[in-house]
Amino acid sequence: MTGITGMVLAQVSAGMHGSVGPIGAGLAAIGAGIGIGQIGGKAVEAIARQPEAVGKIQTNMIIAAALVEGVALFAVVVAMLGAN
């Protein structure tokens, strides 16, 4: 990046070096919370529409929530390692 945008980003990154990790970790946690909330809400909707498919929906919901949680954990670790 060149110009004013590059200079602003350089200033911000130089001044915020110590606080970037916790901000990234917080964003990852918020993203995971939103994702798991969406999964749970859509699963409840699906079960309300087709109660006979409860087993399949619940299994897929748990697997998807575990994958979202795994990605969030990875993001928190990367954010904390990037802070150093």
TIMI-2910 file (N, C-alpha, C, CB; in pm, 1 decimal, decimal comma, always signed):
<rs>
+----------+----------+----------+----------+----------+----------+----------+----------+----------+----------+----------+----------+------+
!      n_x !      n_y !      n_z !     ca_x !     ca_y !     ca_z !      c_x !      c_y !      c_z !     cb_x !     cb_y !     cb_z ! resn !
+----------+----------+----------+----------+----------+----------+----------+----------+----------+----------+----------+----------+------+
!    +82,7 !   -116,9 !     +0,0 !     +0,0 !     +0,0 !     +0,0 !    +87,6 !   +123,7 !     +0,0 !    -94,4 !     -0,5 !   +119,3 !  Met !
!    +42,5 !   +218,6 !    -72,5 !   +117,6 !   +342,9 !    -79,0 !    +27,6 !   +458,0 !    -40,6 !   +176,8 !   +364,8 !   -219,2 !  Thr !
!    +89,1 !   +571,1 !    -21,8 !    +12,1 !   +691,2 !     +6,7 !    -29,3 !   +701,5 !   +151,5 !   -109,0 !   +695,7 !    -79,8 !  Gly !
!   -137,2 !   +774,4 !   +170,5 !   -185,0 !   +804,6 !   +305,1 !   -231,5 !   +679,0 !   +377,7 !   -298,5 !   +905,9 !   +299,2 !  Ile !
!   -297,5 !   +587,9 !   +305,8 !   -346,3 !   +465,7 !   +369,2 !   -231,7 !   +385,0 !   +428,1 !   -423,9 !   +380,7 !   +268,7 !  Thr !
!   -124,3 !   +370,3 !   +353,6 !     -8,1 !   +296,6 !   +401,8 !    +54,9 !   +361,4 !   +522,9 !    +94,2 !   +283,9 !   +292,7 !  Gly !
!    +62,6 !   +495,2 !   +520,8 !   +120,9 !   +565,6 !   +634,9 !    +33,8 !   +551,6 !   +758,4 !   +141,1 !   +713,0 !   +601,9 !  Met !
!    -97,2 !   +559,6 !   +740,7 !   -188,5 !   +545,4 !   +855,0 !   -178,4 !   +405,5 !   +913,2 !   -334,2 !   +575,4 !   +813,3 !  Val !
!   -178,1 !   +303,3 !   +826,2 !   -165,8 !   +166,3 !   +875,6 !    -33,4 !   +143,9 !   +946,3 !   -180,3 !    +67,4 !   +761,3 !  Leu !
!    +74,2 !   +203,6 !   +897,3 !   +204,4 !   +189,7 !   +962,3 !   +201,9 !   +254,0 !  +1100,3 !   +315,2 !   +252,7 !   +875,9 !  Ala !
!   +139,0 !   +371,2 !  +1111,4 !   +129,0 !   +438,7 !  +1241,0 !    +45,1 !   +357,8 !  +1339,4 !    +68,9 !   +578,3 !  +1223,7 !  Gln !
!    -67,8 !   +307,4 !  +1292,4 !   -157,8 !   +232,0 !  +1379,8 !    -90,7 !   +103,9 !  +1425,8 !   -290,2 !   +200,2 !  +1307,9 !  Val !
!    -26,7 !    +31,9 !  +1333,7 !    +36,6 !    -94,0 !  +1372,3 !   +156,3 !    -70,6 !  +1463,8 !    +80,2 !   -171,4 !  +1248,5 !  Ser !
!   +226,2 !    +39,3 !  +1447,4 !   +339,8 !    +68,0 !  +1534,8 !   +292,0 !   +104,5 !  +1675,4 !   +425,3 !   +182,1 !  +1476,2 !  Ala !
!   +182,4 !   +176,4 !  +1684,2 !   +133,9 !   +219,8 !  +1814,2 !    +52,7 !   +114,9 !  +1888,3 !    +51,9 !   +341,7 !  +1797,8 !  Gly !
!     -4,9 !    +19,5 !  +1817,6 !    -93,4 !    -78,6 !  +1879,4 !    -30,3 !   -216,9 !  +1886,3 !   -223,6 !    -85,8 !  +1803,4 !  Met !
!    +97,5 !   -226,9 !  +1877,7 !   +162,9 !   -358,0 !  +1869,2 !   +126,2 !   -448,7 !  +1985,3 !   +313,0 !   -340,9 !  +1864,0 !  His !
!   +120,1 !   -398,0 !  +2105,4 !    +92,3 !   -481,7 !  +2221,8 !    -53,0 !   -522,8 !  +2236,4 !   +134,4 !   -411,0 !  +2344,2 !  Gly !
!   -144,2 !   -449,3 !  +2175,2 !   -285,7 !   -478,3 !  +2196,3 !   -351,4 !   -549,8 !  +2079,4 !   -359,2 !   -351,6 !  +2223,7 !  Ser !
!   -275,9 !   -585,9 !  +1977,5 !   -334,9 !   -650,4 !  +1860,7 !   -377,6 !   -794,3 !  +1892,3 !   -235,6 !   -649,2 !  +1743,9 !  Val !
!   -301,4 !   -866,0 !  +1971,5 !   -334,2 !  -1004,7 !  +2005,2 !   -466,2 !  -1018,8 !  +2079,4 !   -224,3 !  -1064,1 !  +2088,3 !  Gly !
!   -484,2 !   -944,2 !  +2188,1 !   -612,6 !   -954,2 !  +2258,6 !   -732,0 !   -909,7 !  +2173,7 !   -607,7 !   -871,2 !  +2384,8 !  Pro !
!   -710,6 !   -811,1 !  +2086,8 !   -819,7 !   -768,2 !  +1998,9 !   -855,5 !   -881,1 !  +1902,8 !   -780,5 !   -640,1 !  +1920,2 !  Ile !
!   -754,9 !   -945,3 !  +1845,5 !   -780,0 !  -1057,9 !  +1755,2 !   -846,9 !  -1173,9 !  +1826,1 !   -650,5 !  -1104,8 !  +1692,6 !  Gly !
!   -803,8 !  -1201,5 !  +1947,7 !   -864,7 !  -1310,1 !  +2024,7 !  -1010,0 !  -1278,4 !  +2057,9 !   -785,5 !  -1335,5 !  +2153,7 !  Ala !
!  -1037,5 !  -1154,0 !  +2091,2 !  -1174,4 !  -1113,9 !  +2119,9 !  -1263,8 !  -1124,0 !  +1997,4 !  -1176,9 !   -972,9 !  +2173,5 !  Gly !
!  -1211,7 !  -1081,8 !  +1882,8 !  -1288,9 !  -1093,2 !  +1758,7 !  -1315,8 !  -1238,9 !  +1723,7 !  -1215,0 !  -1024,6 !  +1643,3 !  Leu !
!  -1218,7 !  -1325,3 !  +1747,4 !  -1238,5 !  -1467,7 !  +1720,0 !  -1346,4 !  -1525,8 !  +1811,3 !  -1106,4 !  -1545,0 !  +1738,1 !  Ala !
!  -1345,9 !  -1485,9 !  +1937,5 !  -1447,3 !  -1535,4 !  +2030,3 !  -1586,7 !  -1484,2 !  +1993,6 !  -1412,5 !  -1494,0 !  +2173,4 !  Ala !
!  -1594,1 !  -1357,7 !  +1954,0 !  -1723,3 !  -1301,6 !  +1912,1 !  -1773,4 !  -1372,4 !  +1786,6 !  -1711,3 !  -1149,4 !  +1886,5 !  Ile !
!  -1682,7 !  -1394,3 !  +1691,1 !  -1720,9 !  -1464,4 !  +1568,2 !  -1770,0 !  -1605,7 !  +1594,9 !  -1603,9 !  -1469,1 !  +1472,6 !  Gly !
!  -1703,2 !  -1675,2 !  +1686,3 !  -1746,2 !  -1811,1 !  +1720,7 !  -1882,6 !  -1809,6 !  +1788,6 !  -1642,9 !  -1878,8 !  +1811,8 !  Ala !
!  -1904,6 !  -1712,9 !  +1875,4 !  -2034,1 !  -1702,2 !  +1941,9 !  -2147,0 !  -1676,2 !  +1843,8 !  -2030,4 !  -1592,4 !  +2045,4 !  Gly !
!  -2122,0 !  -1588,3 !  +1749,3 !  -2223,0 !  -1560,0 !  +1646,6 !  -2248,2 !  -1683,9 !  +1561,3 !  -2178,6 !  -1441,9 !  +1557,3 !  Ile !
!  -2140,0 !  -1751,1 !  +1520,8 !  -2154,0 !  -1870,3 !  +1436,6 !  -2230,4 !  -1982,4 !  +1505,0 !  -2018,1 !  -1920,5 !  +1395,8 !  Gly !
!  -2197,5 !  -2008,7 !  +1630,1 !  -2266,1 !  -2115,6 !  +1702,6 !  -2411,2 !  -2076,9 !  +1730,1 !  -2193,1 !  -2146,9 !  +1834,7 !  Ile !
!  -2436,1 !  -1948,2 !  +1754,1 !  -2573,5 !  -1902,6 !  +1771,1 !  -2656,3 !  -1922,2 !  +1644,8 !  -2575,2 !  -1756,8 !  +1811,4 !  Gly !
!  -2595,7 !  -1893,2 !  +1529,4 !  -2664,2 !  -1914,8 !  +1402,1 !  -2692,9 !  -2063,3 !  +1380,2 !  -2580,2 !  -1859,2 !  +1286,0 !  Gln !
!  -2595,1 !  -2146,5 !  +1409,9 !  -2613,4 !  -2291,3 !  +1393,6 !  -2727,5 !  -2341,0 !  +1482,2 !  -2482,6 !  -2367,0 !  +1427,4 !  Ile !
!  -2726,0 !  -2299,3 !  +1608,4 !  -2832,1 !  -2342,1 !  +1700,4 !  -2969,0 !  -2292,8 !  +1658,3 !  -2802,3 !  -2293,6 !  +1840,0 !  Gly !
!  -2977,9 !  -2167,8 !  +1617,5 !  -3105,9 !  -2111,9 !  +1575,1 !  -3162,1 !  -2181,3 !  +1452,2 !  -3091,1 !  -1964,9 !  +1547,3 !  Gly !
!  -3075,8 !  -2205,3 !  +1353,5 !  -3121,4 !  -2272,9 !  +1231,8 !  -3157,9 !  -2418,6 !  +1259,3 !  -3013,4 !  -2265,7 !  +1123,3 !  Lys !
!  -3088,7 !  -2480,7 !  +1352,8 !  -3122,5 !  -2619,0 !  +1389,0 !  -3260,0 !  -2625,6 !  +1454,6 !  -3015,9 !  -2677,8 !  +1483,7 !  Ala !
!  -3289,0 !  -2529,2 !  +1541,1 !  -3421,2 !  -2526,1 !  +1605,2 !  -3530,1 !  -2504,9 !  +1499,6 !  -3427,5 !  -2413,7 !  +1713,0 !  Val !
!  -3503,4 !  -2415,5 !  +1403,9 !  -3599,6 !  -2394,3 !  +1294,6 !  -3621,4 !  -2522,5 !  +1215,0 !  -3551,0 !  -2282,2 !  +1201,1 !  Glu !
!  -3511,0 !  -2591,2 !  +1184,5 !  -3522,0 !  -2714,4 !  +1106,1 !  -3598,3 !  -2822,5 !  +1181,9 !  -3383,1 !  -2765,7 !  +1068,3 !  Ala !
!  -3573,5 !  -2833,2 !  +1311,3 !  -3644,7 !  -2933,0 !  +1392,1 !  -3792,5 !  -2898,1 !  +1401,3 !  -3583,6 !  -2942,7 !  +1533,3 !  Ile !
!  -3824,5 !  -2769,1 !  +1408,4 !  -3965,2 !  -2728,1 !  +1413,1 !  -4036,0 !  -2761,8 !  +1282,1 !  -3976,5 !  -2577,3 !  +1442,1 !  Ala !
!  -3963,8 !  -2754,8 !  +1170,6 !  -4024,9 !  -2784,4 !  +1040,7 !  -4036,1 !  -2934,3 !  +1015,5 !  -3944,4 !  -2719,6 !   +929,3 !  Arg !
!  -3935,5 !  -3010,2 !  +1061,5 !  -3935,3 !  -3155,4 !  +1040,3 !  -3896,2 !  -3226,2 !  +1169,5 !  -3838,3 !  -3194,6 !   +925,6 !  Gln !
!  -3989,5 !  -3244,2 !  +1258,9 !  -3956,9 !  -3306,2 !  +1387,9 !  -3904,7 !  -3449,9 !  +1375,2 !  -4079,1 !  -3305,2 !  +1476,5 !  Pro !
!  -3940,3 !  -3518,2 !  +1268,3 !  -3894,9 !  -3656,7 !  +1252,6 !  -3745,9 !  -3666,1 !  +1219,0 !  -3975,8 !  -3725,5 !  +1144,0 !  Glu !
!  -3684,8 !  -3556,2 !  +1178,9 !  -3542,2 !  -3556,6 !  +1142,6 !  -3454,6 !  -3504,4 !  +1255,5 !  -3519,4 !  -3472,8 !  +1017,4 !  Ala !
!  -3503,6 !  -3511,6 !  +1377,8 !  -3431,2 !  -3455,7 !  +1492,1 !  -3291,4 !  -3515,9 !  +1508,0 !  -3510,9 !  -3477,6 !  +1619,4 !  Val !
!  -3276,3 !  -3643,9 !  +1492,0 !  -3146,4 !  -3709,0 !  +1511,1 !  -3041,7 !  -3660,4 !  +1412,7 !  -3161,1 !  -3858,4 !  +1498,5 !  Gly !
!  -3077,1 !  -3654,9 !  +1285,1 !  -2982,7 !  -3609,7 !  +1182,6 !  -2946,6 !  -3462,6 !  +1200,7 !  -3041,1 !  -3632,0 !  +1043,3 !  Lys !
!  -3047,6 !  -3380,9 !  +1229,7 !  -3023,5 !  -3237,2 !  +1245,7 !  -2934,2 !  -3212,2 !  +1366,7 !  -3157,1 !  -3160,4 !  +1260,5 !  Ile !
!  -2963,4 !  -3280,5 !  +1476,3 !  -2886,3 !  -3260,5 !  +1598,1 !  -2740,7 !  -3304,5 !  +1580,2 !  -2950,4 !  -3336,7 !  +1713,6 !  Gln !
!  -2719,9 !  -3416,3 !  +1512,1 !  -2584,5 !  -3464,5 !  +1487,6 !  -2506,3 !  -3364,8 !  +1402,2 !  -2588,1 !  -3602,0 !  +1419,3 !  Thr !
!  -2568,8 !  -3318,1 !  +1294,6 !  -2501,7 !  -3220,9 !  +1207,8 !  -2475,5 !  -3089,8 !  +1280,2 !  -2585,2 !  -3194,9 !  +1083,0 !  Asn !
!  -2566,8 !  -3049,2 !  +1367,3 !  -2549,6 !  -2925,9 !  +1443,8 !  -2429,6 !  -2936,6 !  +1536,7 !  -2676,3 !  -2894,4 !  +1524,3 !  Met !
!  -2417,0 !  -3049,5 !  +1605,2 !  -2305,8 !  -3068,0 !  +1698,7 !  -2172,7 !  -3070,8 !  +1624,9 !  -2324,1 !  -3197,2 !  +1779,1 !  Ile !
!  -2167,8 !  -3137,7 !  +1510,1 !  -2044,1 !  -3143,0 !  +1431,2 !  -2006,7 !  -3004,0 !  +1381,6 !  -2059,5 !  -3239,8 !  +1311,7 !  Ile !
!  -2103,8 !  -2929,8 !  +1330,2 !  -2076,3 !  -2794,8 !  +1280,0 !  -2030,8 !  -2702,5 !  +1392,6 !  -2200,8 !  -2736,7 !  +1211,6 !  Ala !
!  -2094,1 !  -2711,1 !  +1509,5 !  -2054,4 !  -2627,4 !  +1622,3 !  -1912,7 !  -2661,7 !  +1668,8 !  -2153,8 !  -2643,7 !  +1738,4 !  Ala !
!  -1877,8 !  -2788,9 !  +1666,3 !  -1742,3 !  -2829,1 !  +1704,8 !  -1639,4 !  -2775,6 !  +1606,0 !  -1732,1 !  -2982,0 !  +1713,8 !  Ala !
!  -1672,1 !  -2776,4 !  +1477,3 !  -1580,1 !  -2721,9 !  +1377,3 !  -1562,5 !  -2571,7 !  +1393,8 !  -1630,1 !  -2753,1 !  +1236,7 !  Leu !
!  -1671,0 !  -2500,6 !  +1420,5 !  -1662,0 !  -2356,1 !  +1443,3 !  -1577,3 !  -2328,1 !  +1566,9 !  -1803,1 !  -2294,0 !  +1459,3 !  Val !
!  -1597,4 !  -2405,5 !  +1670,5 !  -1520,2 !  -2386,4 !  +1793,4 !  -1371,3 !  -2414,8 !  +1770,4 !  -1574,6 !  -2477,3 !  +1905,0 !  Glu !
!  -1342,3 !  -2516,9 !  +1690,2 !  -1202,8 !  -2547,5 !  +1657,9 !  -1135,4 !  -2435,6 !  +1581,7 !  -1194,6 !  -2674,6 !  +1577,7 !  Gly !
!  -1204,9 !  -2379,1 !  +1485,3 !  -1149,4 !  -2266,6 !  +1408,9 !  -1130,0 !  -2146,2 !  +1500,0 !  -1241,6 !  -2229,8 !  +1290,1 !  Val !
!  -1222,9 !  -2122,9 !  +1590,8 !  -1209,9 !  -2010,7 !  +1683,8 !  -1089,7 !  -2029,8 !  +1776,3 !  -1338,4 !  -1994,8 !  +1766,6 !  Ala !
!  -1068,8 !  -2150,0 !  +1824,2 !   -953,0 !  -2177,3 !  +1909,2 !   -823,5 !  -2153,5 !  +1832,5 !   -957,7 !  -2321,5 !  +1962,4 !  Leu !
!   -819,1 !  -2199,4 !  +1708,6 !   -701,8 !  -2176,1 !  +1623,8 !   -679,1 !  -2026,3 !  +1605,4 !   -719,0 !  -2245,4 !  +1486,3 !  Phe !
!   -785,4 !  -1951,3 !  +1581,4 !   -773,0 !  -1806,7 !  +1561,4 !   -721,2 !  -1736,5 !  +1688,0 !   -908,9 !  -1747,4 !  +1520,2 !  Ala !
!   -767,3 !  -1781,0 !  +1803,9 !   -719,0 !  -1721,6 !  +1929,2 !   -570,8 !  -1749,7 !  +1947,3 !   -798,5 !  -1775,7 !  +2049,7 !  Val !
!   -527,6 !  -1872,2 !  +1917,8 !   -385,9 !  -1906,4 !  +1932,0 !   -300,9 !  -1824,7 !  +1835,6 !   -363,9 !  -2056,7 !  +1907,8 !  Val !
!   -345,2 !  -1813,6 !  +1711,3 !   -270,3 !  -1736,1 !  +1612,3 !   -264,7 !  -1588,4 !  +1652,9 !   -334,3 !  -1751,1 !  +1472,0 !  Val !
!   -375,2 !  -1535,3 !  +1703,8 !   -377,6 !  -1395,1 !  +1747,9 !   -280,2 !  -1373,4 !  +1862,8 !   -520,0 !  -1353,9 !  +1790,8 !  Ala !
!   -275,8 !  -1466,8 !  +1956,4 !   -184,5 !  -1450,4 !  +2069,6 !    -38,1 !  -1467,8 !  +2027,3 !   -219,4 !  -1550,7 !  +2180,0 !  Met !
!    -12,9 !  -1557,3 !  +1933,9 !   +124,3 !  -1573,1 !  +1885,3 !   +166,9 !  -1452,4 !  +1802,9 !   +137,5 !  -1701,2 !  +1801,8 !  Leu !
!    +72,4 !  -1392,6 !  +1733,2 !   +102,8 !  -1274,7 !  +1652,8 !   +130,1 !  -1152,2 !  +1738,1 !    -10,7 !  -1246,0 !  +1558,1 !  Gly !
!    +87,7 !  -1153,1 !  +1861,9 !   +108,4 !  -1038,3 !  +1950,5 !   +253,9 !  -1027,4 !  +1996,3 !    +16,6 !  -1048,6 !  +2072,1 !  Ala !
!   +325,9 !  -1137,4 !  +1989,1 !   +465,2 !  -1135,8 !  +2037,6 !   +559,7 !  -1090,4 !  +1932,2 !   +507,0 !  -1271,7 !  +2086,2 !  Asn !
+----------+----------+----------+----------+----------+----------+----------+----------+----------+----------+----------+----------+------+
</rs>
